[in-house]
Amino acid sequence: MRKMIVSTLVIVAILIILDYLVYLGTFLWEERQWLYMTDFLGVSITLFLLFINFLYNRAFSLKSKKLTIAFFIIFTLIVSMAVADRLVAVNKFYYYSKTLKKSTTGMVFQFDDSLSYKGRPFAKGTYNYYIGDTIDGSVPVLFDSLGFRTAPDSLQIKSDTTDLYLGCSFTFGDFVEAQKTYSYLTSEKLGHNYINAAISGFGSGQMIQIAETLLPKRKFHYVFIQLSSWIVPRAMEINGPTRFGYRPFPYFSDNNDTFTLNPPSYSTLMYSGKNWRKTERSYFEKIKFLFSDGYKIEIHDYCAFKFTSLKVILGFQPNPTMNRSKLESYFYNRMADICLKNSATPIFLKINYPDSECKQLVRQLRQRAPVIDIDSALEVVVLRTGMKYGKLYRIHHSTPRKAIQFDAHPNIFAHSIYTEAIVNQLKHK
């Protein structure tokens, strides 16, 4: 027993030293993939020795049958590699959390059983960005009683007519103040109130649920529906887009000649974490991280995602559909049906969708409702000015020497072009 305790303490000490060296190396070298591979191999071997140390002479010995020895060695090796994989994933996640370039503060989002996540009612927070170690900035975000983005009270538009906006971050207005987004500017120019029900990362699964919930309850004049290449594919996978972690999304599955919208397949803890970007980096903090956000994301959420994937493979849960073109037609036509049924005018906004990929869909939708080609409006200005697209329309941080691009979402100028294109076409119509 004494020998086992001593050997266990030695192996644990080796494991801690190895982990500490990896922690130091992670922040010293730019290229870290080889470091994480070394970490995985080292931790796997160390854990294997640790587990064998416990099992030997308790579950098996060299006098055991060969099949028994082989079973425990293979089983222990698999378990060691699985645990090592998660510990390495936590190390990667800690590095990501300390060096991320964008974040939100103020706990502005929360998990939702139907939408995957939504804004917290009456939440106040910021969208933050970091450029290197010396430059950072933030843009305020406010949410109304429904958890949708809104402008400050002093800038609220007063009107008996209301418009609804549905989409993702391009409509939400990542890193743009609410009163400078095209949703606010367009409705202001039309003399309407507005609800911006878009949320960063949303896709067709969320958009159709919001439309089905809001339209029967409130009267809307226009419903602006974002038509982008990524909107429908986001409801064709179990997980939605995220820079790190696992975010379950509502997704469509095939149902004979139509589709069924399935709710998010598991709960995620990613919206209960903290912002580690500004705290002092230390190995002790990394240990705290392991038992807090590291556990939540790379152990709890990872296991939930893998269990869900297994259920899909075994047929206990529907497979996401793979028929994108048919789903796009179904989704956008369904959105038009919901609007028209509730006496609202649907308006499709073609944003970042190449003509060559959506020509047939746009032709079909134009028979149901106006389709406003935002892409063409942006391109006209590019051709007129001779400036590069990114310099004109993407998010920049201004310094005395130059403007530094840090995000690919539409900037204030792009939102103004969106507004001009929409208002001009609606007035002309």
DRENDO-1510 file (C-alpha; in Angstrom, 1 decimal, always signed):
<recs>
REC; n; res; u; v; w
REC; 1; MET; +0.0; +0.0; +0.0 .
REC; 2; ARG; +2.8; +2.4; +0.9 .
REC; 3; LYS; +4.6; +1.8; -2.4 .
REC; 4; MET; +1.3; +2.5; -4.3 .
REC; 5; ILE; +0.8; +5.8; -2.4 .
REC; 6; VAL; +4.3; +6.9; -3.1 .
REC; 7; SER; +4.2; +6.0; -6.8 .
REC; 8; THR; +0.8; +7.7; -7.1 .
REC; 9; LEU; +2.2; +10.9; -5.6 .
REC; 10; VAL; +5.2; +10.8; -8.0 .
REC; 11; ILE; +3.0; +10.3; -11.0 .
REC; 12; VAL; +0.6; +13.1; -9.9 .
REC; 13; ALA; +3.6; +15.4; -9.4 .
REC; 14; ILE; +4.8; +14.5; -12.9 .
REC; 15; LEU; +1.4; +15.3; -14.3 .
REC; 16; ILE; +1.3; +18.7; -12.6 .
REC; 17; ILE; +4.8; +19.6; -13.8 .
REC; 18; LEU; +3.9; +18.6; -17.3 .
REC; 19; ASP; +0.7; +20.6; -17.2 .
REC; 20; TYR; +2.6; +23.7; -15.8 .
REC; 21; LEU; +5.2; +23.5; -18.6 .
REC; 22; VAL; +2.5; +23.3; -21.2 .
REC; 23; TYR; +0.8; +26.3; -19.5 .
REC; 24; LEU; +4.1; +28.3; -19.8 .
REC; 25; GLY; +4.7; +27.2; -23.4 .
REC; 26; THR; +1.2; +28.0; -24.5 .
REC; 27; PHE; +1.8; +31.7; -23.9 .
REC; 28; LEU; +5.4; +31.8; -25.2 .
REC; 29; TRP; +5.2; +30.2; -28.6 .
REC; 30; GLU; +3.0; +31.4; -31.5 .
REC; 31; GLU; +2.8; +27.9; -33.1 .
REC; 32; ARG; +1.2; +25.7; -30.4 .
REC; 33; GLN; -0.1; +22.7; -32.3 .
REC; 34; TRP; +3.0; +20.6; -31.6 .
REC; 35; LEU; +2.8; +21.7; -28.0 .
REC; 36; TYR; -0.8; +20.4; -27.7 .
REC; 37; MET; +0.2; +17.1; -29.3 .
REC; 38; THR; +3.1; +16.7; -26.9 .
REC; 39; ASP; +0.7; +17.6; -24.1 .
REC; 40; PHE; -1.8; +14.9; -25.2 .
REC; 41; LEU; +0.8; +12.2; -25.5 .
REC; 42; GLY; +2.5; +13.1; -22.2 .
REC; 43; VAL; -0.8; +13.3; -20.3 .
REC; 44; SER; -2.1; +10.1; -21.8 .
REC; 45; ILE; +1.0; +8.1; -20.8 .
REC; 46; THR; +1.1; +9.6; -17.3 .
REC; 47; LEU; -2.6; +8.9; -16.7 .
REC; 48; PHE; -2.1; +5.4; -18.1 .
REC; 49; LEU; +0.6; +4.8; -15.5 .
REC; 50; LEU; -1.6; +6.3; -12.8 .
REC; 51; PHE; -4.6; +4.1; -13.6 .
REC; 52; ILE; -2.5; +1.0; -14.0 .
REC; 53; ASN; -0.9; +1.7; -10.6 .
REC; 54; PHE; -4.4; +1.6; -9.0 .
REC; 55; LEU; -5.6; -1.5; -11.0 .
REC; 56; TYR; -2.5; -3.7; -10.7 .
REC; 57; ASN; -2.9; -6.4; -8.1 .
REC; 58; ARG; -6.5; -5.3; -7.6 .
REC; 59; ALA; -8.1; -6.0; -11.0 .
REC; 60; PHE; -5.4; -7.9; -12.7 .
REC; 61; SER; -1.7; -9.0; -12.4 .
REC; 62; LEU; +0.9; -10.7; -14.6 .
REC; 63; LYS; -0.5; -14.0; -13.4 .
REC; 64; SER; -3.9; -13.2; -14.9 .
REC; 65; LYS; -5.1; -14.7; -18.1 .
REC; 66; LYS; -3.7; -13.0; -21.2 .
REC; 67; LEU; -7.2; -11.9; -22.3 .
REC; 68; THR; -7.8; -10.2; -18.9 .
REC; 69; ILE; -4.4; -8.4; -19.0 .
REC; 70; ALA; -5.1; -7.3; -22.6 .
REC; 71; PHE; -8.6; -6.0; -21.7 .
REC; 72; PHE; -7.4; -3.9; -18.7 .
REC; 73; ILE; -4.4; -2.5; -20.6 .
REC; 74; ILE; -6.5; -1.5; -23.7 .
REC; 75; PHE; -9.4; -0.2; -21.5 .
REC; 76; THR; -7.0; +1.8; -19.4 .
REC; 77; LEU; -5.3; +3.2; -22.4 .
REC; 78; ILE; -8.6; +4.3; -24.0 .
REC; 79; VAL; -9.8; +6.0; -20.8 .
REC; 80; SER; -6.4; +7.7; -20.4 .
REC; 81; MET; -6.5; +9.1; -23.9 .
REC; 82; ALA; -10.1; +10.2; -23.4 .
REC; 83; VAL; -9.3; +12.1; -20.2 .
REC; 84; ALA; -6.1; +13.5; -21.7 .
REC; 85; ASP; -8.1; +14.8; -24.7 .
REC; 86; ARG; -10.4; +16.8; -22.4 .
REC; 87; LEU; -7.6; +18.2; -20.3 .
REC; 88; VAL; -5.8; +19.4; -23.5 .
REC; 89; ALA; -9.1; +20.8; -24.7 .
REC; 90; VAL; -9.4; +22.8; -21.5 .
REC; 91; ASN; -5.8; +24.1; -21.9 .
REC; 92; LYS; -6.7; +25.3; -25.4 .
REC; 93; PHE; -9.9; +26.9; -24.1 .
REC; 94; TYR; -8.1; +28.7; -21.4 .
REC; 95; TYR; -5.6; +30.1; -23.9 .
REC; 96; TYR; -8.5; +31.1; -26.1 .
REC; 97; SER; -10.3; +32.8; -23.2 .
REC; 98; LYS; -7.2; +34.8; -22.3 .
REC; 99; THR; -6.5; +36.0; -25.9 .
REC; 100; LEU; -9.9; +36.2; -27.5 .
REC; 101; LYS; -10.4; +39.1; -29.9 .
REC; 102; LYS; -14.1; +39.6; -29.3 .
REC; 103; SER; -16.4; +39.1; -26.3 .
REC; 104; THR; -19.6; +40.2; -24.7 .
REC; 105; THR; -20.0; +41.4; -21.1 .
REC; 106; GLY; -23.0; +42.0; -18.9 .
REC; 107; MET; -24.5; +38.5; -19.3 .
REC; 108; VAL; -26.6; +39.7; -22.2 .
REC; 109; PHE; -27.6; +36.2; -23.5 .
REC; 110; GLN; -29.2; +33.2; -21.8 .
REC; 111; PHE; -29.9; +29.6; -22.9 .
REC; 112; ASP; -33.4; +29.0; -24.4 .
REC; 113; ASP; -35.1; +25.6; -24.8 .
REC; 114; SER; -36.5; +26.6; -28.2 .
REC; 115; LEU; -34.2; +29.2; -29.8 .
REC; 116; SER; -30.9; +27.8; -28.2 .
REC; 117; TYR; -30.3; +31.2; -26.7 .
REC; 118; LYS; -31.8; +34.7; -26.6 .
REC; 119; GLY; -31.2; +38.1; -25.1 .
REC; 120; ARG; -31.9; +38.6; -21.5 .
REC; 121; PRO; -34.9; +40.9; -21.0 .
REC; 122; PHE; -33.8; +44.5; -20.1 .
REC; 123; ALA; -30.1; +43.4; -20.2 .
REC; 124; LYS; -27.4; +46.0; -20.6 .
REC; 125; GLY; -23.9; +45.1; -21.7 .
REC; 126; THR; -21.2; +45.6; -24.3 .
REC; 127; TYR; -19.7; +44.0; -27.4 .
REC; 128; ASN; -16.0; +44.2; -26.8 .
REC; 129; TYR; -13.0; +43.9; -29.1 .
REC; 130; TYR; -9.3; +43.6; -28.5 .
REC; 131; ILE; -6.5; +44.3; -31.0 .
REC; 132; GLY; -3.2; +43.0; -29.6 .
REC; 133; ASP; -2.4; +43.8; -26.0 .
REC; 134; THR; -2.8; +47.6; -26.1 .
REC; 135; ILE; -6.0; +48.4; -28.1 .
REC; 136; ASP; -9.5; +47.6; -27.0 .
REC; 137; GLY; -13.0; +49.1; -27.4 .
REC; 138; SER; -16.6; +48.4; -26.8 .
REC; 139; VAL; -20.1; +49.1; -28.2 .
REC; 140; PRO; -23.1; +49.2; -25.8 .
REC; 141; VAL; -26.1; +46.9; -26.4 .
REC; 142; LEU; -29.5; +47.2; -24.7 .
REC; 143; PHE; -32.3; +44.7; -24.8 .
REC; 144; ASP; -36.1; +45.3; -24.4 .
REC; 145; SER; -38.6; +43.4; -22.4 .
REC; 146; LEU; -38.7; +40.6; -25.0 .
REC; 147; GLY; -34.9; +40.2; -25.1 .
REC; 148; PHE; -34.5; +42.0; -28.4 .
REC; 149; ARG; -31.9; +44.7; -29.1 .
REC; 150; THR; -33.2; +48.3; -28.8 .
REC; 151; ALA; -32.0; +51.9; -28.9 .
REC; 152; PRO; -31.6; +54.1; -25.7 .
REC; 153; ASP; -34.9; +55.5; -24.3 .
REC; 154; SER; -34.1; +59.0; -25.6 .
REC; 155; LEU; -33.9; +57.7; -29.2 .
REC; 156; GLN; -37.0; +55.5; -29.2 .
REC; 157; ILE; -39.2; +56.0; -32.4 .
REC; 158; LYS; -42.8; +56.9; -31.6 .
REC; 159; SER; -45.3; +55.6; -34.1 .
REC; 160; ASP; -48.4; +53.4; -34.2 .
REC; 161; THR; -46.9; +51.5; -37.1 .
REC; 162; THR; -44.2; +48.9; -36.4 .
REC; 163; ASP; -41.8; +47.0; -38.6 .
REC; 164; LEU; -40.1; +43.7; -37.7 .
REC; 165; TYR; -36.5; +42.7; -38.6 .
REC; 166; LEU; -35.4; +39.1; -38.6 .
REC; 167; GLY; -31.9; +37.8; -39.2 .
REC; 168; CYS; -28.5; +37.3; -37.7 .
REC; 169; SER; -25.6; +39.6; -36.6 .
REC; 170; PHE; -25.7; +41.5; -39.9 .
REC; 171; THR; -29.2; +42.7; -38.9 .
REC; 172; PHE; -28.5; +42.8; -35.1 .
REC; 173; GLY; -25.6; +45.1; -35.8 .
REC; 174; ASP; -22.5; +43.6; -34.3 .
REC; 175; PHE; -20.1; +46.4; -33.1 .
REC; 176; VAL; -22.5; +49.1; -34.3 .
REC; 177; GLU; -24.7; +51.2; -32.0 .
REC; 178; ALA; -28.4; +50.3; -32.2 .
REC; 179; GLN; -29.4; +53.8; -33.5 .
REC; 180; LYS; -26.9; +53.4; -36.4 .
REC; 181; THR; -28.0; +50.0; -37.6 .
REC; 182; TYR; -30.1; +49.7; -40.8 .
REC; 183; SER; -33.1; +48.4; -38.8 .
REC; 184; TYR; -33.4; +51.6; -36.8 .
REC; 185; LEU; -32.4; +54.0; -39.6 .
REC; 186; THR; -34.9; +52.4; -42.1 .
REC; 187; SER; -37.9; +52.5; -39.8 .
REC; 188; GLU; -37.0; +56.0; -38.7 .
REC; 189; LYS; -37.0; +57.2; -42.3 .
REC; 190; LEU; -40.3; +55.4; -43.0 .
REC; 191; GLY; -41.8; +57.0; -39.8 .
REC; 192; HIS; -42.3; +53.6; -38.2 .
REC; 193; ASN; -41.5; +52.1; -34.9 .
REC; 194; TYR; -39.5; +48.8; -35.1 .
REC; 195; ILE; -38.5; +45.6; -33.4 .
REC; 196; ASN; -35.1; +44.2; -34.2 .
REC; 197; ALA; -35.6; +40.5; -33.4 .
REC; 198; ALA; -32.3; +39.5; -35.0 .
REC; 199; ILE; -29.6; +38.0; -32.8 .
REC; 200; SER; -25.9; +37.4; -33.6 .
REC; 201; GLY; -25.5; +33.8; -34.8 .
REC; 202; PHE; -29.2; +33.2; -35.5 .
REC; 203; GLY; -30.4; +31.2; -38.5 .
REC; 204; SER; -33.6; +30.0; -40.1 .
REC; 205; GLY; -34.6; +27.8; -37.1 .
REC; 206; GLN; -34.8; +30.8; -34.8 .
REC; 207; MET; -36.2; +33.2; -37.4 .
REC; 208; ILE; -39.2; +31.0; -38.2 .
REC; 209; GLN; -40.0; +30.5; -34.5 .
REC; 210; ILE; -39.9; +34.2; -33.7 .
REC; 211; ALA; -42.1; +35.0; -36.8 .
REC; 212; GLU; -44.6; +32.4; -35.7 .
REC; 213; THR; -44.7; +33.7; -32.1 .
REC; 214; LEU; -44.7; +37.5; -32.8 .
REC; 215; LEU; -46.8; +38.0; -35.9 .
REC; 216; PRO; -50.1; +36.6; -34.5 .
REC; 217; LYS; -49.7; +38.7; -31.4 .
REC; 218; ARG; -48.8; +42.1; -32.9 .
REC; 219; LYS; -49.6; +44.0; -36.0 .
REC; 220; PHE; -46.6; +44.7; -38.2 .
REC; 221; HIS; -46.5; +46.8; -41.4 .
REC; 222; TYR; -43.2; +45.4; -42.9 .
REC; 223; VAL; -41.3; +42.3; -41.9 .
REC; 224; PHE; -37.7; +42.4; -43.2 .
REC; 225; ILE; -36.3; +39.0; -43.7 .
REC; 226; GLN; -32.5; +38.5; -44.1 .
REC; 227; LEU; -31.7; +36.4; -47.2 .
REC; 228; SER; -28.0; +35.3; -46.8 .
REC; 229; SER; -26.1; +32.2; -47.8 .
REC; 230; TRP; -25.6; +31.0; -44.2 .
REC; 231; ILE; -29.1; +31.5; -42.8 .
REC; 232; VAL; -30.6; +28.2; -43.8 .
REC; 233; PRO; -27.4; +26.0; -43.3 .
REC; 234; ARG; -27.4; +27.0; -39.7 .
REC; 235; ALA; -30.5; +24.9; -39.2 .
REC; 236; MET; -29.0; +21.9; -41.0 .
REC; 237; GLU; -26.7; +20.9; -38.1 .
REC; 238; ILE; -27.1; +19.9; -34.5 .
REC; 239; ASN; -24.7; +22.7; -33.4 .
REC; 240; GLY; -24.7; +26.3; -34.5 .
REC; 241; PRO; -21.7; +28.5; -35.2 .
REC; 242; THR; -19.4; +29.4; -32.3 .
REC; 243; ARG; -15.8; +30.3; -32.0 .
REC; 244; PHE; -15.3; +27.8; -29.2 .
REC; 245; GLY; -17.5; +25.3; -27.3 .
REC; 246; TYR; -20.8; +23.6; -28.3 .
REC; 247; ARG; -24.0; +25.5; -29.0 .
REC; 248; PRO; -27.1; +23.3; -29.8 .
REC; 249; PHE; -29.3; +24.8; -32.5 .
REC; 250; PRO; -32.9; +24.1; -33.6 .
REC; 251; TYR; -32.6; +22.2; -36.8 .
REC; 252; PHE; -34.7; +20.9; -39.6 .
REC; 253; SER; -35.1; +17.2; -40.4 .
REC; 254; ASP; -36.9; +15.6; -43.4 .
REC; 255; ASN; -40.5; +14.7; -43.0 .
REC; 256; ASN; -41.8; +13.1; -46.2 .
REC; 257; ASP; -42.2; +16.0; -48.7 .
REC; 258; THR; -41.7; +18.7; -46.1 .
REC; 259; PHE; -39.6; +19.4; -43.0 .
REC; 260; THR; -39.9; +19.3; -39.2 .
REC; 261; LEU; -38.2; +21.8; -37.0 .
REC; 262; ASN; -36.5; +20.1; -34.0 .
REC; 263; PRO; -35.7; +21.9; -30.8 .
REC; 264; PRO; -32.1; +22.2; -29.5 .
REC; 265; SER; -30.9; +18.7; -28.6 .
REC; 266; TYR; -29.2; +19.4; -25.3 .
REC; 267; SER; -28.7; +22.2; -22.8 .
REC; 268; THR; -25.4; +24.2; -22.8 .
REC; 269; LEU; -23.7; +26.0; -19.9 .
REC; 270; MET; -21.8; +28.4; -22.2 .
REC; 271; TYR; -24.0; +31.3; -21.2 .
REC; 272; SER; -23.2; +31.0; -17.5 .
REC; 273; GLY; -19.5; +31.6; -17.8 .
REC; 274; LYS; -17.4; +34.7; -17.0 .
REC; 275; ASN; -15.1; +36.9; -19.1 .
REC; 276; TRP; -11.5; +35.8; -18.3 .
REC; 277; ARG; -9.9; +38.3; -20.8 .
REC; 278; LYS; -9.1; +41.0; -18.3 .
REC; 279; THR; -8.1; +38.9; -15.2 .
REC; 280; GLU; -4.5; +38.2; -14.2 .
REC; 281; ARG; -3.1; +35.2; -15.9 .
REC; 282; SER; -1.6; +32.5; -13.6 .
REC; 283; TYR; -1.4; +28.8; -13.3 .
REC; 284; PHE; -3.6; +28.9; -10.2 .
REC; 285; GLU; -6.2; +30.7; -12.3 .
REC; 286; LYS; -6.0; +28.0; -14.9 .
REC; 287; ILE; -6.8; +25.4; -12.3 .
REC; 288; LYS; -9.8; +27.4; -11.2 .
REC; 289; PHE; -10.7; +27.7; -14.9 .
REC; 290; LEU; -10.5; +23.9; -15.2 .
REC; 291; PHE; -13.2; +23.4; -12.5 .
REC; 292; SER; -15.4; +26.2; -13.7 .
REC; 293; ASP; -15.8; +27.2; -17.4 .
REC; 294; GLY; -13.4; +24.5; -18.5 .
REC; 295; TYR; -15.6; +21.9; -17.0 .
REC; 296; LYS; -18.8; +23.5; -18.3 .
REC; 297; ILE; -17.7; +23.7; -21.9 .
REC; 298; GLU; -15.2; +21.0; -22.5 .
REC; 299; ILE; -16.6; +18.3; -20.3 .
REC; 300; HIS; -20.3; +18.9; -19.6 .
REC; 301; ASP; -21.2; +20.4; -23.0 .
REC; 302; TYR; -18.8; +18.1; -24.9 .
REC; 303; CYS; -20.3; +15.0; -23.4 .
REC; 304; ALA; -23.9; +16.3; -24.0 .
REC; 305; PHE; -23.0; +16.9; -27.7 .
REC; 306; LYS; -21.3; +13.5; -28.1 .
REC; 307; PHE; -24.3; +11.7; -26.5 .
REC; 308; THR; -26.7; +13.5; -28.9 .
REC; 309; SER; -24.5; +12.6; -31.9 .
REC; 310; LEU; -24.7; +9.0; -30.7 .
REC; 311; LYS; -28.5; +9.1; -30.5 .
REC; 312; VAL; -28.6; +10.5; -34.1 .
REC; 313; ILE; -26.4; +7.6; -35.3 .
REC; 314; LEU; -28.5; +5.0; -33.6 .
REC; 315; GLY; -31.8; +6.5; -34.9 .
REC; 316; PHE; -33.2; +7.8; -31.6 .
REC; 317; GLN; -33.1; +11.3; -32.9 .
REC; 318; PRO; -33.8; +12.7; -36.3 .
REC; 319; ASN; -31.0; +13.4; -38.7 .
REC; 320; PRO; -30.6; +17.0; -39.9 .
REC; 321; THR; -31.7; +17.4; -43.5 .
REC; 322; MET; -29.1; +17.6; -46.2 .
REC; 323; ASN; -31.4; +19.1; -48.9 .
REC; 324; ARG; -30.4; +22.7; -48.7 .
REC; 325; SER; -32.0; +24.0; -51.9 .
REC; 326; LYS; -35.4; +22.5; -51.0 .
REC; 327; LEU; -35.2; +23.7; -47.4 .
REC; 328; GLU; -34.3; +27.3; -48.5 .
REC; 329; SER; -37.4; +27.3; -50.7 .
REC; 330; TYR; -39.5; +25.9; -47.9 .
REC; 331; PHE; -38.2; +28.3; -45.3 .
REC; 332; TYR; -38.5; +31.6; -47.2 .
REC; 333; ASN; -41.9; +30.7; -48.7 .
REC; 334; ARG; -43.0; +29.7; -45.2 .
REC; 335; MET; -41.9; +33.1; -43.9 .
REC; 336; ALA; -43.8; +34.8; -46.6 .
REC; 337; ASP; -46.9; +32.7; -45.7 .
REC; 338; ILE; -46.7; +33.7; -42.0 .
REC; 339; CYS; -46.4; +37.4; -42.9 .
REC; 340; LEU; -49.3; +37.4; -45.4 .
REC; 341; LYS; -51.5; +35.4; -43.1 .
REC; 342; ASN; -51.1; +38.1; -40.5 .
REC; 343; SER; -51.5; +41.0; -42.8 .
REC; 344; ALA; -47.9; +42.0; -42.9 .
REC; 345; THR; -45.8; +42.7; -46.0 .
REC; 346; PRO; -42.7; +40.5; -46.2 .
REC; 347; ILE; -39.5; +42.1; -47.6 .
REC; 348; PHE; -36.6; +39.9; -48.4 .
REC; 349; LEU; -33.1; +41.5; -48.1 .
REC; 350; LYS; -30.4; +39.8; -50.2 .
REC; 351; ILE; -27.2; +40.3; -48.1 .
REC; 352; ASN; -23.9; +38.6; -48.9 .
REC; 353; TYR; -25.5; +36.0; -51.2 .
REC; 354; PRO; -23.8; +35.7; -54.6 .
REC; 355; ASP; -26.2; +35.9; -57.6 .
REC; 356; SER; -24.8; +32.7; -59.1 .
REC; 357; GLU; -26.0; +30.8; -56.0 .
REC; 358; CYS; -29.4; +32.2; -55.3 .
REC; 359; LYS; -30.7; +33.3; -58.8 .
REC; 360; GLN; -33.5; +30.7; -58.9 .
REC; 361; LEU; -34.5; +31.3; -55.3 .
REC; 362; VAL; -34.7; +35.0; -55.7 .
REC; 363; ARG; -36.7; +34.6; -58.9 .
REC; 364; GLN; -39.2; +32.4; -57.0 .
REC; 365; LEU; -39.5; +34.8; -54.0 .
REC; 366; ARG; -40.1; +37.8; -56.2 .
REC; 367; GLN; -43.4; +36.3; -57.2 .
REC; 368; ARG; -44.4; +36.4; -53.5 .
REC; 369; ALA; -42.8; +39.7; -52.2 .
REC; 370; PRO; -40.2; +42.4; -52.9 .
REC; 371; VAL; -36.6; +41.2; -52.9 .
REC; 372; ILE; -34.2; +44.1; -52.3 .
REC; 373; ASP; -30.6; +43.5; -53.6 .
REC; 374; ILE; -28.4; +45.0; -50.9 .
REC; 375; ASP; -25.3; +43.4; -52.5 .
REC; 376; SER; -25.8; +45.3; -55.7 .
REC; 377; ALA; -26.3; +48.6; -53.8 .
REC; 378; LEU; -23.0; +48.0; -52.0 .
REC; 379; GLU; -21.2; +47.1; -55.2 .
REC; 380; VAL; -22.4; +50.3; -56.9 .
REC; 381; VAL; -20.5; +52.4; -54.3 .
REC; 382; VAL; -17.4; +50.2; -54.7 .
REC; 383; LEU; -17.3; +50.8; -58.4 .
REC; 384; ARG; -18.1; +54.5; -58.0 .
REC; 385; THR; -15.3; +55.2; -55.4 .
REC; 386; GLY; -12.8; +52.6; -56.6 .
REC; 387; MET; -12.1; +51.7; -53.0 .
REC; 388; LYS; -11.8; +48.1; -51.7 .
REC; 389; TYR; -14.9; +46.5; -50.3 .
REC; 390; GLY; -13.4; +45.7; -46.9 .
REC; 391; LYS; -12.1; +49.3; -46.4 .
REC; 392; LEU; -15.5; +50.7; -47.2 .
REC; 393; TYR; -17.8; +48.4; -45.3 .
REC; 394; ARG; -16.1; +46.4; -42.6 .
REC; 395; ILE; -15.6; +47.3; -38.9 .
REC; 396; HIS; -12.5; +49.3; -38.1 .
REC; 397; HIS; -10.9; +50.8; -35.0 .
REC; 398; SER; -9.5; +54.3; -35.7 .
REC; 399; THR; -6.0; +55.3; -34.4 .
REC; 400; PRO; -4.1; +58.5; -35.1 .
REC; 401; ARG; -2.0; +56.6; -37.7 .
REC; 402; LYS; -4.5; +54.4; -39.4 .
REC; 403; ALA; -7.8; +52.5; -39.2 .
REC; 404; ILE; -7.4; +48.8; -38.2 .
REC; 405; GLN; -10.0; +46.4; -39.4 .
REC; 406; PHE; -11.0; +43.9; -36.7 .
REC; 407; ASP; -14.4; +42.5; -37.8 .
REC; 408; ALA; -16.0; +41.6; -41.1 .
REC; 409; HIS; -19.5; +42.7; -40.2 .
REC; 410; PRO; -21.1; +45.8; -41.9 .
REC; 411; ASN; -20.0; +49.1; -40.5 .
REC; 412; ILE; -22.0; +52.3; -40.0 .
REC; 413; PHE; -21.4; +53.3; -43.6 .
REC; 414; ALA; -22.6; +49.9; -44.9 .
REC; 415; HIS; -25.8; +50.2; -42.7 .
REC; 416; SER; -26.5; +53.6; -44.3 .
REC; 417; ILE; -26.3; +52.0; -47.8 .
REC; 418; TYR; -28.6; +49.2; -46.6 .
REC; 419; THR; -31.1; +51.9; -45.5 .
REC; 420; GLU; -30.9; +53.9; -48.6 .
REC; 421; ALA; -31.4; +50.9; -50.8 .
REC; 422; ILE; -34.4; +49.7; -48.8 .
REC; 423; VAL; -36.1; +53.1; -48.4 .
REC; 424; ASN; -35.6; +54.0; -52.1 .
REC; 425; GLN; -37.2; +50.8; -53.3 .
REC; 426; LEU; -40.1; +50.9; -50.9 .
REC; 427; LYS; -40.9; +54.5; -51.8 .
REC; 428; HIS; -40.5; +53.8; -55.5 .
REC; 429; LYS; -42.9; +50.8; -55.1 .
</recs>
